[in-house]
Amino acid sequence: SAVISQKPSRDICQRGTSLTIQCQVDSQVTMMFWYRQQPGQSLTLIATANQGSEATYESGFVIDKFPISRPNLTFSTLTVSNMSPEDSSIYLCSVEKQTLAKNIQYFGAGTRLSVL
Amino acid sequence: QQQVKQSPQSLIVQKGGISIINCAYENTAFDYFPWYQQFPGKGPALLIAIRPDVSEKKEGRFTISFNKSAKQFSLHIMDSQPGDSATYFCAASISLGRGSTLGRLYFGRGTQLTVWP
């Protein structure tokens, strides 16, 4: 399995500021993903972050708004820039690991962000 | 558009009853169909998954039924317990085959299950 630690677990931020969310995994993984989950809604993929390459963003998400770093195989950060109340959401880090010839995607507990 | 459609949005079941959640998809390239369980304040956790080469997979009280021709799959929770109360998400992805990367997951909107004691 994979143990994923996300920091912070929650934050309340002012409009126009930025927040960086950290994701630490207990083992090396190639593929990491960042999702957004709005209250009572599904999970929407923001971007895929593979070590050694630029993050790949999904339609509707841009690097200027959600810059991602992936400095090594156990760590990634997602920054939510120039925040507005519409960015209030839960942000989830996910990793894919191969276990007993099966690939599984694991999720962190998420960062609950409220923007005032 | 929503790649995976899930219903119902909410479900209330008596303890000991059967909970059934349904999902449908359009993209025939999907070849991996997991179900995730999420408790409040926690991230989703993989519950059970199926590939389209089988029509049913059972793990304990949880069963996935898969209908390839109808492009539908469902989760059945037998003998539902209050501890099963959570939000359940179906998902689908296009992988490169067993043992290969799963790729991005497309999630349904979720079903909030409440099991009354």
gemmi code that builds the backbone of each chain (N, CA, C; Angstrom):
import gemmi

chains = {
    "A": [
        ("SER", (0.836, -1.191, 0.000), (0.000, 0.000, 0.000), (0.874, 1.245, 0.000)),
        ("ALA", (0.262, 2.383, 0.070), (0.985, 3.644, 0.114), (0.373, 4.534, 1.182)),
        ("VAL", (1.234, 5.150, 1.977), (0.774, 6.106, 2.983), (1.064, 7.505, 2.456)),
        ("ILE", (0.042, 8.294, 2.338), (0.170, 9.627, 1.759), (-0.160, 10.662, 2.821)),
        ("SER", (0.742, 11.598, 3.015), (0.518, 12.673, 3.982), (0.343, 13.979, 3.234)),
        ("GLN", (-0.722, 14.665, 3.517), (-0.964, 15.957, 2.905), (-0.944, 17.038, 3.984)),
        ("LYS", (-0.320, 18.154, 3.639), (-0.289, 19.295, 4.538), (-0.580, 20.570, 3.773)),
        ("PRO", (-1.333, 21.523, 4.313), (-2.077, 21.370, 5.556), (-3.325, 20.521, 5.351)),
        ("SER", (-3.954, 20.115, 6.433), (-5.186, 19.335, 6.300), (-6.357, 20.268, 6.001)),
        ("ARG", (-6.265, 21.492, 6.465), (-7.272, 22.494, 6.156), (-6.683, 23.885, 6.323)),
        ("ASP", (-7.282, 24.833, 5.639), (-6.828, 26.215, 5.773), (-7.941, 27.151, 5.345)),
        ("ILE", (-7.922, 28.322, 5.927), (-8.832, 29.392, 5.545), (-7.967, 30.537, 5.038)),
        ("CYS", (-8.211, 30.964, 3.822), (-7.330, 31.939, 3.184), (-8.128, 33.138, 2.682)),
        ("GLN", (-7.413, 34.222, 2.519), (-8.029, 35.436, 2.007), (-7.979, 35.449, 0.489)),
        ("ARG", (-8.954, 36.039, -0.092), (-8.997, 36.238, -1.547), (-7.704, 36.905, -2.026)),
        ("GLY", (-7.166, 36.437, -3.139), (-5.977, 37.031, -3.739), (-4.660, 36.451, -3.263)),
        ("THR", (-4.699, 35.656, -2.235), (-3.460, 35.034, -1.742), (-3.263, 33.679, -2.400)),
        ("SER", (-2.142, 33.033, -2.079), (-1.825, 31.716, -2.641), (-1.564, 30.733, -1.511)),
        ("LEU", (-1.828, 29.474, -1.758), (-1.595, 28.413, -0.780), (-0.875, 27.266, -1.476)),
        ("THR", (0.165, 26.767, -0.838), (0.880, 25.603, -1.367), (0.557, 24.386, -0.525)),
        ("ILE", (0.108, 23.346, -1.183), (-0.250, 22.086, -0.537), (0.849, 21.074, -0.811)),
        ("GLN", (1.259, 20.393, 0.246), (2.331, 19.416, 0.110), (1.777, 17.993, 0.157)),
        ("CYS", (2.392, 17.123, -0.610), (2.020, 15.711, -0.645), (3.286, 14.871, -0.517)),
        ("GLN", (3.348, 14.086, 0.552), (4.514, 13.245, 0.828), (4.075, 11.783, 0.829)),
        ("VAL", (4.776, 10.943, 0.101), (4.456, 9.515, 0.023), (5.548, 8.721, 0.716)),
        ("ASP", (5.163, 7.587, 1.310), (6.132, 6.817, 2.087), (7.020, 5.919, 1.227)),
        ("SER", (6.834, 5.936, -0.088), (7.674, 5.141, -0.978), (7.731, 5.833, -2.342)),
        ("GLN", (8.682, 5.423, -3.151), (8.852, 6.078, -4.444), (7.740, 5.671, -5.415)),
        ("VAL", (7.184, 6.640, -6.075), (6.125, 6.388, -7.055), (6.404, 7.223, -8.288)),
        ("THR", (6.033, 6.697, -9.432), (6.238, 7.435, -10.666), (5.106, 8.433, -10.894)),
        ("MET", (3.887, 7.945, -10.765), (2.741, 8.770, -11.121), (2.065, 9.350, -9.882)),
        ("MET", (1.896, 10.656, -9.907), (1.136, 11.340, -8.876), (0.088, 12.194, -9.564)),
        ("PHE", (-1.036, 12.334, -8.893), (-2.155, 13.076, -9.447), (-2.673, 14.064, -8.413)),
        ("TRP", (-3.194, 15.163, -8.903), (-3.881, 16.128, -8.038), (-5.326, 16.256, -8.509)),
        ("TYR", (-6.247, 16.064, -7.527), (-7.673, 16.144, -7.807), (-8.292, 17.279, -6.998)),
        ("ARG", (-9.430, 17.744, -7.458), (-10.244, 18.691, -6.709), (-11.606, 18.044, -6.485)),
        ("GLN", (-12.098, 18.192, -5.257), (-13.411, 17.645, -4.922), (-14.221, 18.752, -4.269)),
        ("GLN", (-15.171, 19.288, -5.011), (-16.007, 20.341, -4.457), (-17.103, 19.704, -3.610)),
        ("PRO", (-17.608, 20.434, -2.623), (-18.543, 19.850, -1.653), (-19.675, 19.076, -2.314)),
        ("GLY", (-19.819, 17.820, -1.935), (-20.889, 16.990, -2.475), (-20.731, 16.633, -3.932)),
        ("GLN", (-19.557, 16.873, -4.472), (-19.347, 16.617, -5.899), (-18.334, 15.493, -6.111)),
        ("SER", (-18.120, 15.192, -7.366), (-17.174, 14.146, -7.723), (-15.740, 14.668, -7.671)),
        ("LEU", (-14.809, 13.797, -7.960), (-13.401, 14.173, -8.026), (-13.064, 14.551, -9.458)),
        ("THR", (-12.428, 15.692, -9.597), (-12.022, 16.179, -10.914), (-10.505, 16.255, -10.962)),
        ("LEU", (-9.912, 15.639, -11.965), (-8.452, 15.653, -12.079), (-7.970, 17.026, -12.504)),
        ("ILE", (-7.011, 17.559, -11.745), (-6.405, 18.832, -12.103), (-5.222, 18.585, -13.033)),
        ("ALA", (-4.323, 17.698, -12.592), (-3.124, 17.455, -13.386), (-2.463, 16.155, -12.948)),
        ("THR", (-1.648, 15.628, -13.839), (-0.800, 14.471, -13.564), (0.627, 14.972, -13.439)),
        ("ALA", (1.295, 14.549, -12.365), (2.652, 15.051, -12.095), (3.616, 13.879, -12.027)),
        ("ASN", (4.388, 13.693, -13.094), (5.395, 12.642, -13.108), (6.766, 13.265, -12.900)),
        ("GLN", (7.579, 12.592, -12.121), (8.886, 13.115, -11.791), (9.743, 13.231, -13.037)),
        ("GLY", (10.402, 14.362, -13.173), (11.298, 14.560, -14.302), (10.652, 15.158, -15.516)),
        ("SER", (9.365, 15.458, -15.436), (8.707, 16.081, -16.578), (7.714, 17.125, -16.091)),
        ("GLU", (7.294, 17.982, -16.986), (6.296, 18.987, -16.649), (4.960, 18.314, -16.349)),
        ("ALA", (4.214, 18.904, -15.438), (2.887, 18.371, -15.140), (1.978, 18.510, -16.354)),
        ("THR", (1.076, 17.576, -16.503), (0.105, 17.600, -17.595), (-1.242, 18.018, -17.022)),
        ("TYR", (-1.774, 19.133, -17.505), (-2.996, 19.697, -16.957), (-4.219, 19.281, -17.765)),
        ("GLU", (-5.312, 19.085, -17.064), (-6.578, 18.753, -17.695), (-7.250, 20.025, -18.201)),
        ("SER", (-8.191, 19.835, -19.083), (-8.926, 20.966, -19.635), (-9.590, 21.754, -18.510)),
        ("GLY", (-9.417, 23.056, -18.553), (-10.012, 23.912, -17.535), (-9.063, 24.279, -16.411)),
        ("PHE", (-7.892, 23.681, -16.398), (-6.889, 23.969, -15.363), (-5.595, 24.414, -16.052)),
        ("VAL", (-4.989, 25.494, -15.554), (-3.785, 26.033, -16.178), (-2.658, 26.158, -15.157)),
        ("ILE", (-1.445, 26.118, -15.680), (-0.260, 26.118, -14.824), (-0.132, 27.407, -14.026)),
        ("ASP", (-0.541, 28.523, -14.593), (-0.429, 29.796, -13.876), (-1.290, 29.817, -12.621)),
        ("LYS", (-2.411, 29.130, -12.659), (-3.337, 29.094, -11.539), (-2.974, 27.972, -10.556)),
        ("PHE", (-2.511, 26.857, -11.083), (-2.215, 25.679, -10.258), (-0.803, 25.151, -10.545)),
        ("PRO", (0.235, 25.922, -10.265), (1.578, 25.406, -10.502), (1.873, 24.198, -9.620)),
        ("ILE", (2.558, 23.222, -10.196), (2.874, 21.959, -9.524), (4.373, 21.742, -9.585)),
        ("SER", (4.920, 21.274, -8.482), (6.312, 20.846, -8.488), (6.377, 19.361, -8.170)),
        ("ARG", (7.377, 18.695, -8.714), (7.589, 17.258, -8.452), (9.101, 17.042, -8.421)),
        ("PRO", (9.723, 17.456, -7.307), (11.194, 17.417, -7.255), (11.797, 16.023, -7.139)),
        ("ASN", (11.042, 15.059, -6.625), (11.561, 13.684, -6.499), (10.408, 12.699, -6.522)),
        ("LEU", (10.724, 11.440, -6.299), (9.725, 10.386, -6.468), (8.817, 10.194, -5.249)),
        ("THR", (8.990, 10.985, -4.200), (8.142, 10.845, -3.007), (7.418, 12.127, -2.624)),
        ("PHE", (7.559, 13.171, -3.394), (7.044, 14.478, -2.952), (6.531, 15.297, -4.123)),
        ("SER", (5.445, 16.050, -3.839), (4.910, 16.974, -4.829), (4.208, 18.111, -4.098)),
        ("THR", (4.126, 19.249, -4.751), (3.331, 20.362, -4.218), (2.397, 20.885, -5.286)),
        ("LEU", (1.250, 21.345, -4.833), (0.273, 22.027, -5.678), (0.040, 23.394, -5.056)),
        ("THR", (0.165, 24.439, -5.849), (-0.120, 25.784, -5.374), (-1.417, 26.261, -6.001)),
        ("VAL", (-2.285, 26.797, -5.173), (-3.497, 27.437, -5.667), (-3.226, 28.940, -5.600)),
        ("SER", (-3.133, 29.568, -6.750), (-2.673, 30.956, -6.833), (-3.825, 31.936, -6.950)),
        ("ASN", (-3.584, 33.143, -6.435), (-4.557, 34.233, -6.580), (-5.973, 33.727, -6.315)),
        ("MET", (-6.174, 33.221, -5.114), (-7.404, 32.494, -4.797), (-8.646, 33.377, -4.786)),
        ("SER", (-9.741, 32.768, -5.161), (-11.064, 33.375, -5.079), (-11.977, 32.392, -4.351)),
        ("PRO", (-13.139, 32.842, -3.894), (-14.054, 31.913, -3.195), (-14.405, 30.668, -4.012)),
        ("GLU", (-14.354, 30.771, -5.340), (-14.661, 29.614, -6.183), (-13.617, 28.506, -6.052)),
        ("ASP", (-12.474, 28.830, -5.486), (-11.426, 27.816, -5.281), (-11.646, 27.032, -3.997)),
        ("SER", (-12.651, 27.403, -3.219), (-12.947, 26.655, -1.996), (-13.322, 25.228, -2.369)),
        ("SER", (-12.563, 24.286, -1.845), (-12.730, 22.907, -2.275), (-11.830, 22.014, -1.425)),
        ("ILE", (-11.914, 20.718, -1.672), (-10.954, 19.777, -1.097), (-9.982, 19.396, -2.208)),
        ("TYR", (-8.699, 19.494, -1.921), (-7.674, 19.142, -2.890), (-7.011, 17.841, -2.434)),
        ("LEU", (-6.979, 16.875, -3.330), (-6.503, 15.535, -2.995), (-5.303, 15.156, -3.845)),
        ("CYS", (-4.329, 14.578, -3.177), (-3.169, 14.023, -3.854), (-3.402, 12.515, -4.001)),
        ("SER", (-2.999, 11.971, -5.117), (-3.171, 10.540, -5.367), (-1.903, 9.993, -6.006)),
        ("VAL", (-1.587, 8.737, -5.701), (-0.432, 8.089, -6.317), (-0.849, 6.734, -6.840)),
        ("GLU", (-0.108, 6.267, -7.826), (-0.352, 4.926, -8.349), (0.837, 4.046, -7.994)),
        ("LYS", (0.519, 2.886, -7.432), (1.563, 1.927, -7.069), (1.200, 0.558, -7.586)),
        ("GLN", (2.240, -0.217, -7.876), (2.013, -1.591, -8.293), (2.205, -2.505, -7.086)),
        ("THR", (1.189, -3.306, -6.794), (1.219, -4.201, -5.636), (0.783, -5.570, -6.104)),
        ("LEU", (1.630, -6.555, -5.952), (1.294, -7.930, -6.338), (0.745, -7.982, -7.766)),
        ("ALA", (1.452, -7.349, -8.675), (1.105, -7.337, -10.108), (-0.183, -6.590, -10.393)),
        ("LYS", (-0.712, -5.861, -9.427), (-1.873, -5.020, -9.674), (-1.497, -3.571, -9.426)),
        ("ASN", (-2.002, -2.690, -10.250), (-1.800, -1.257, -10.010), (-3.003, -0.705, -9.258)),
        ("ILE", (-2.733, 0.072, -8.236), (-3.795, 0.669, -7.423), (-3.495, 2.138, -7.245)),
        ("GLN", (-4.534, 2.942, -7.273), (-4.363, 4.364, -6.979), (-4.837, 4.648, -5.556)),
        ("TYR", (-3.946, 5.272, -4.789), (-4.218, 5.597, -3.404), (-4.378, 7.110, -3.268)),
        ("PHE", (-5.192, 7.501, -2.287), (-5.458, 8.915, -2.072), (-5.030, 9.367, -0.689)),
        ("GLY", (-4.580, 10.604, -0.607), (-4.371, 11.239, 0.672), (-5.702, 11.675, 1.264)),
        ("ALA", (-5.654, 12.184, 2.494), (-6.884, 12.595, 3.184), (-7.418, 13.924, 2.672)),
        ("GLY", (-6.590, 14.653, 1.929), (-7.076, 15.887, 1.332), (-6.756, 17.127, 2.143)),
        ("THR", (-6.804, 18.247, 1.468), (-6.656, 19.564, 2.082), (-7.950, 20.323, 1.845)),
        ("ARG", (-8.608, 20.673, 2.941), (-9.885, 21.393, 2.835), (-9.596, 22.885, 2.851)),
        ("LEU", (-9.847, 23.527, 1.741), (-9.530, 24.952, 1.577), (-10.799, 25.787, 1.529)),
        ("SER", (-10.822, 26.812, 2.346), (-11.910, 27.792, 2.310), (-11.307, 29.149, 1.997)),
        ("VAL", (-11.879, 29.826, 1.013), (-11.376, 31.146, 0.607), (-12.446, 32.188, 0.910)),
        ("LEU", (-12.060, 33.191, 1.692), (-13.023, 34.222, 2.108), (-12.968, 35.436, 1.190)),
    ],
    "B": [
        ("GLN", (-18.090, 16.526, -20.613), (-19.292, 15.852, -20.129), (-18.894, 14.755, -19.141)),
        ("GLN", (-19.862, 14.265, -18.405), (-19.585, 13.245, -17.406), (-19.302, 11.931, -18.120)),
        ("GLN", (-18.088, 11.414, -17.921), (-17.716, 10.171, -18.608), (-18.341, 8.963, -17.941)),
        ("VAL", (-18.584, 9.071, -16.649), (-19.180, 7.973, -15.890), (-20.378, 8.528, -15.123)),
        ("LYS", (-21.537, 7.935, -15.348), (-22.769, 8.408, -14.707), (-23.162, 7.448, -13.602)),
        ("GLN", (-23.431, 7.998, -12.430), (-23.687, 7.189, -11.236), (-25.033, 7.537, -10.645)),
        ("SER", (-25.724, 6.511, -10.165), (-27.013, 6.702, -9.497), (-27.216, 5.603, -8.464)),
        ("PRO", (-28.007, 5.853, -7.409), (-28.622, 7.131, -7.089), (-27.637, 8.083, -6.423)),
        ("GLN", (-28.038, 9.303, -6.228), (-27.195, 10.282, -5.552), (-27.118, 9.978, -4.057)),
        ("SER", (-28.228, 9.485, -3.501), (-28.244, 9.092, -2.101), (-29.084, 7.837, -1.946)),
        ("LEU", (-28.766, 7.082, -0.898), (-29.411, 5.796, -0.690), (-29.521, 5.530, 0.801)),
        ("ILE", (-30.700, 5.145, 1.236), (-30.913, 4.805, 2.639), (-31.365, 3.352, 2.689)),
        ("VAL", (-30.681, 2.571, 3.495), (-30.937, 1.137, 3.568), (-31.000, 0.722, 5.035)),
        ("GLN", (-31.867, -0.217, 5.329), (-31.916, -0.771, 6.686), (-30.749, -1.728, 6.896)),
        ("LYS", (-30.308, -1.799, 8.119), (-29.259, -2.760, 8.476), (-29.673, -4.159, 8.036)),
        ("GLY", (-28.748, -4.856, 7.399), (-29.019, -6.193, 6.909), (-29.542, -6.237, 5.484)),
        ("GLY", (-29.898, -5.096, 4.954), (-30.421, -5.033, 3.593), (-29.317, -5.014, 2.548)),
        ("ILE", (-29.745, -4.975, 1.300), (-28.802, -4.926, 0.186), (-28.761, -3.514, -0.383)),
        ("SER", (-27.559, -2.977, -0.516), (-27.374, -1.654, -1.129), (-26.893, -1.868, -2.564)),
        ("ILE", (-27.515, -1.171, -3.490), (-27.141, -1.308, -4.898), (-26.900, 0.066, -5.493)),
        ("ILE", (-25.732, 0.245, -6.071), (-25.362, 1.509, -6.711), (-24.979, 1.202, -8.160)),
        ("ASN", (-25.480, 2.007, -9.062), (-25.296, 1.734, -10.479), (-24.447, 2.786, -11.172)),
        ("CYS", (-23.678, 2.339, -12.158), (-22.888, 3.260, -12.977), (-22.965, 2.854, -14.434)),
        ("ALA", (-22.864, 3.851, -15.300), (-22.881, 3.617, -16.736), (-21.795, 4.449, -17.392)),
        ("TYR", (-21.270, 3.948, -18.488), (-20.213, 4.651, -19.198), (-20.449, 4.554, -20.695)),
        ("GLU", (-19.775, 5.422, -21.447), (-19.918, 5.426, -22.898), (-18.654, 4.965, -23.621)),
        ("ASN", (-17.504, 5.283, -23.053), (-16.249, 5.019, -23.743), (-15.890, 3.537, -23.656)),
        ("THR", (-15.954, 2.835, -24.779), (-15.668, 1.400, -24.783), (-14.189, 1.092, -24.593)),
        ("ALA", (-13.349, 2.120, -24.577), (-11.920, 1.907, -24.329), (-11.621, 1.727, -22.840)),
        ("PHE", (-12.569, 2.057, -21.979), (-12.361, 1.847, -20.548), (-12.148, 0.355, -20.289)),
        ("ASP", (-11.137, 0.028, -19.495), (-10.898, -1.380, -19.206), (-10.569, -1.634, -17.738)),
        ("TYR", (-10.843, -0.670, -16.899), (-10.612, -0.838, -15.468), (-11.687, -0.050, -14.754)),
        ("PHE", (-12.411, -0.737, -13.825), (-13.571, -0.132, -13.191), (-13.484, -0.352, -11.680)),
        ("PRO", (-12.980, 0.640, -10.957), (-12.884, 0.515, -9.497), (-14.045, 1.192, -8.792)),
        ("TRP", (-14.277, 0.767, -7.568), (-15.188, 1.456, -6.663), (-14.369, 1.948, -5.475)),
        ("TYR", (-14.623, 3.196, -5.118), (-13.947, 3.790, -3.977), (-14.967, 4.125, -2.890)),
        ("GLN", (-14.523, 3.995, -1.648), (-15.340, 4.314, -0.481), (-14.693, 5.498, 0.228)),
        ("GLN", (-15.491, 6.486, 0.581), (-14.942, 7.662, 1.241), (-15.749, 8.001, 2.480)),
        ("PHE", (-15.058, 8.048, 3.622), (-15.668, 8.484, 4.873), (-15.384, 9.978, 5.059)),
        ("PRO", (-16.247, 10.669, 5.808), (-16.050, 12.112, 6.013), (-14.657, 12.430, 6.551)),
        ("GLY", (-14.011, 13.407, 5.930), (-12.694, 13.820, 6.377), (-11.558, 12.929, 5.921)),
        ("LYS", (-11.859, 11.928, 5.131), (-10.836, 10.997, 4.637), (-10.793, 11.028, 3.119)),
        ("GLY", (-9.676, 10.559, 2.577), (-9.599, 10.412, 1.138), (-10.293, 9.131, 0.693)),
        ("PRO", (-10.637, 9.037, -0.581), (-11.252, 7.804, -1.076), (-10.298, 6.624, -0.937)),
        ("ALA", (-10.845, 5.464, -0.643), (-10.061, 4.237, -0.517), (-10.638, 3.193, -1.455)),
        ("LEU", (-9.762, 2.500, -2.161), (-10.214, 1.471, -3.091), (-10.936, 0.365, -2.344)),
        ("LEU", (-12.140, 0.044, -2.845), (-12.949, -0.998, -2.227), (-12.839, -2.306, -3.013)),
        ("ILE", (-13.064, -2.227, -4.286), (-13.057, -3.401, -5.161), (-12.984, -2.888, -6.591)),
        ("ALA", (-12.405, -3.682, -7.480), (-12.280, -3.257, -8.875), (-12.484, -4.456, -9.789)),
        ("ILE", (-12.850, -4.177, -11.027), (-13.106, -5.248, -11.992), (-12.586, -4.843, -13.360)),
        ("ARG", (-12.227, -5.812, -14.148), (-11.886, -5.596, -15.556), (-12.960, -6.249, -16.407)),
        ("PRO", (-13.134, -5.821, -17.645), (-14.289, -6.262, -18.434), (-14.234, -7.701, -18.926)),
        ("ASP", (-13.189, -8.447, -18.572), (-13.147, -9.846, -19.017), (-13.923, -10.777, -18.089)),
        ("VAL", (-14.468, -10.223, -16.991), (-15.317, -11.005, -16.100), (-16.619, -10.244, -15.866)),
        ("SER", (-17.680, -10.975, -15.543), (-18.984, -10.324, -15.355), (-19.295, -10.049, -13.889)),
        ("GLU", (-18.526, -10.661, -13.005), (-18.803, -10.459, -11.589), (-17.532, -10.675, -10.781)),
        ("LYS", (-17.401, -9.881, -9.736), (-16.282, -10.064, -8.813), (-16.810, -9.847, -7.408)),
        ("LYS", (-16.466, -10.767, -6.520), (-16.974, -10.701, -5.164), (-15.821, -10.678, -4.177)),
        ("GLU", (-15.909, -9.770, -3.206), (-14.944, -9.727, -2.116), (-15.718, -9.482, -0.831)),
        ("GLY", (-15.909, -10.564, -0.068), (-16.674, -10.458, 1.155), (-18.113, -10.090, 0.867)),
        ("ARG", (-18.585, -9.011, 1.482), (-19.971, -8.581, 1.272), (-20.141, -7.702, 0.043)),
        ("PHE", (-19.055, -7.383, -0.627), (-19.084, -6.459, -1.768), (-18.946, -7.220, -3.082)),
        ("THR", (-19.844, -6.930, -4.017), (-19.831, -7.575, -5.326), (-19.973, -6.522, -6.408)),
        ("ILE", (-19.145, -6.634, -7.445), (-19.333, -5.824, -8.651), (-19.965, -6.715, -9.705)),
        ("SER", (-21.046, -6.226, -10.305), (-21.626, -6.878, -11.466), (-21.328, -6.019, -12.680)),
        ("PHE", (-20.858, -6.651, -13.749), (-20.412, -5.897, -14.927), (-21.139, -6.407, -16.169)),
        ("ASN", (-21.747, -5.492, -16.901), (-22.459, -5.830, -18.132), (-21.803, -5.061, -19.273)),
        ("LYS", (-20.923, -5.748, -20.000), (-20.139, -5.080, -21.034), (-21.014, -4.577, -22.179)),
        ("SER", (-21.985, -5.359, -22.584), (-22.819, -4.969, -23.725), (-23.666, -3.750, -23.401)),
        ("ALA", (-24.107, -3.651, -22.159), (-24.919, -2.511, -21.736), (-24.063, -1.346, -21.262)),
        ("LYS", (-22.770, -1.572, -21.129), (-21.838, -0.563, -20.619), (-22.290, -0.048, -19.257)),
        ("GLN", (-22.561, -1.015, -18.385), (-23.013, -0.689, -17.034), (-22.292, -1.582, -16.030)),
        ("PHE", (-22.107, -1.055, -14.841), (-21.586, -1.872, -13.759), (-22.184, -1.371, -12.451)),
        ("SER", (-22.288, -2.274, -11.503), (-22.949, -1.920, -10.266), (-22.225, -2.526, -9.071)),
        ("LEU", (-22.417, -1.878, -7.943), (-21.867, -2.353, -6.672), (-23.029, -2.834, -5.811)),
        ("HIS", (-22.898, -4.052, -5.303), (-23.882, -4.610, -4.392), (-23.211, -4.802, -3.034)),
        ("ILE", (-23.829, -4.259, -2.002), (-23.338, -4.465, -0.640), (-24.363, -5.317, 0.074)),
        ("MET", (-23.997, -6.560, 0.360), (-24.899, -7.479, 1.038), (-24.828, -7.256, 2.541)),
        ("ASP", (-25.942, -7.569, 3.224), (-25.962, -7.448, 4.686), (-25.375, -6.092, 5.114)),
        ("SER", (-25.923, -5.033, 4.584), (-25.384, -3.692, 4.842), (-25.363, -3.390, 6.339)),
        ("GLN", (-24.290, -2.731, 6.768), (-24.080, -2.414, 8.170), (-23.952, -0.895, 8.361)),
        ("PRO", (-24.267, -0.394, 9.546), (-24.099, 1.050, 9.780), (-22.682, 1.536, 9.477)),
        ("GLY", (-21.696, 0.704, 9.684), (-20.320, 1.068, 9.375), (-20.051, 1.223, 7.886)),
        ("ASP", (-20.992, 0.781, 7.041), (-20.861, 0.967, 5.594), (-21.310, 2.363, 5.157)),
        ("SER", (-21.907, 3.114, 6.075), (-22.383, 4.457, 5.741), (-21.203, 5.318, 5.313)),
        ("ALA", (-21.225, 5.753, 4.081), (-20.105, 6.482, 3.478), (-20.556, 6.954, 2.101)),
        ("THR", (-19.664, 7.631, 1.411), (-19.914, 7.999, 0.024), (-19.143, 7.030, -0.869)),
        ("TYR", (-19.812, 6.505, -1.871), (-19.218, 5.539, -2.779), (-19.098, 6.156, -4.176)),
        ("PHE", (-17.921, 6.003, -4.755), (-17.660, 6.516, -6.103), (-17.313, 5.354, -7.026)),
        ("CYS", (-17.946, 5.300, -8.169), (-17.463, 4.421, -9.214), (-16.502, 5.223, -10.091)),
        ("ALA", (-15.669, 4.521, -10.804), (-14.706, 5.188, -11.673), (-14.355, 4.268, -12.833)),
        ("ALA", (-13.670, 4.829, -13.806), (-13.226, 4.045, -14.957), (-11.947, 4.653, -15.489)),
        ("SER", (-11.133, 3.795, -16.096), (-9.919, 4.309, -16.721), (-9.551, 3.458, -17.925)),
        ("ILE", (-8.656, 3.991, -18.710), (-8.097, 3.278, -19.856), (-6.668, 2.920, -19.473)),
        ("SER", (-6.446, 1.657, -19.191), (-5.106, 1.254, -18.778), (-4.367, 0.649, -19.964)),
        ("LEU", (-3.146, 0.253, -19.714), (-2.368, -0.399, -20.761), (-2.367, -1.898, -20.557)),
        ("GLY", (-3.337, -2.396, -19.821), (-3.432, -3.823, -19.568), (-3.060, -4.149, -18.136)),
        ("ARG", (-3.319, -5.385, -17.747), (-3.027, -5.796, -16.376), (-1.550, -5.587, -16.047)),
        ("GLY", (-1.297, -5.043, -14.905), (0.070, -4.816, -14.454), (0.674, -3.547, -15.000)),
        ("SER", (-0.058, -2.842, -15.844), (0.443, -1.587, -16.397), (-0.261, -0.415, -15.738)),
        ("THR", (0.215, 0.761, -16.046), (-0.350, 1.939, -15.420), (-1.847, 2.057, -15.717)),
        ("LEU", (-2.585, 2.523, -14.712), (-4.024, 2.638, -14.847), (-4.430, 3.888, -15.597)),
        ("GLY", (-3.544, 4.906, -15.585), (-3.929, 6.160, -16.204), (-4.894, 6.928, -15.329)),
        ("ARG", (-5.429, 8.004, -15.861), (-6.308, 8.851, -15.075), (-7.637, 8.145, -14.842)),
        ("LEU", (-8.216, 8.397, -13.677), (-9.517, 7.851, -13.339), (-10.599, 8.893, -13.616)),
        ("TYR", (-11.684, 8.433, -14.218), (-12.868, 9.265, -14.407), (-13.882, 8.808, -13.360)),
        ("PHE", (-14.312, 9.731, -12.494), (-15.178, 9.367, -11.389), (-16.636, 9.711, -11.660)),
        ("GLY", (-17.532, 8.887, -11.112), (-18.937, 9.247, -11.050), (-19.147, 10.303, -9.981)),
        ("ARG", (-20.369, 10.783, -9.857), (-20.657, 11.884, -8.933), (-20.753, 11.447, -7.477)),
        ("GLY", (-20.810, 10.140, -7.247), (-20.861, 9.665, -5.867), (-22.263, 9.343, -5.390)),
        ("THR", (-22.350, 8.389, -4.467), (-23.610, 8.011, -3.824), (-23.392, 8.038, -2.320)),
        ("GLN", (-24.209, 8.814, -1.652), (-24.101, 8.864, -0.194), (-25.009, 7.787, 0.386)),
        ("LEU", (-24.388, 6.772, 0.977), (-25.126, 5.643, 1.541), (-25.285, 5.828, 3.041)),
        ("THR", (-26.507, 5.674, 3.514), (-26.793, 5.684, 4.952), (-27.460, 4.366, 5.297)),
        ("VAL", (-26.883, 3.655, 6.245), (-27.452, 2.394, 6.704), (-27.989, 2.614, 8.112)),
        ("TRP", (-29.300, 2.467, 8.267), (-29.939, 2.668, 9.562), (-29.859, 1.410, 10.382)),
        ("PRO", (-29.554, 1.549, 11.691), (-29.436, 0.363, 12.550), (-30.800, -0.268, 12.852)),
    ],
}
model = gemmi.Model(1)
for chain_id, residues in chains.items():
    chain = gemmi.Chain(chain_id)
    for i, (resn, *xyz) in enumerate(residues, 1):
        res = gemmi.Residue()
        res.name, res.seqid = resn, gemmi.SeqId(i, " ")
        for name, pos in zip(("N", "CA", "C"), xyz):
            atom = gemmi.Atom()
            atom.name, atom.element = name, gemmi.Element(name[0])
            atom.pos, atom.b_iso = gemmi.Position(*pos), 0.0
            res.add_atom(atom)
        chain.add_residue(res)
    model.add_chain(chain)
structure = gemmi.Structure()
structure.add_model(model)
structure.setup_entities()
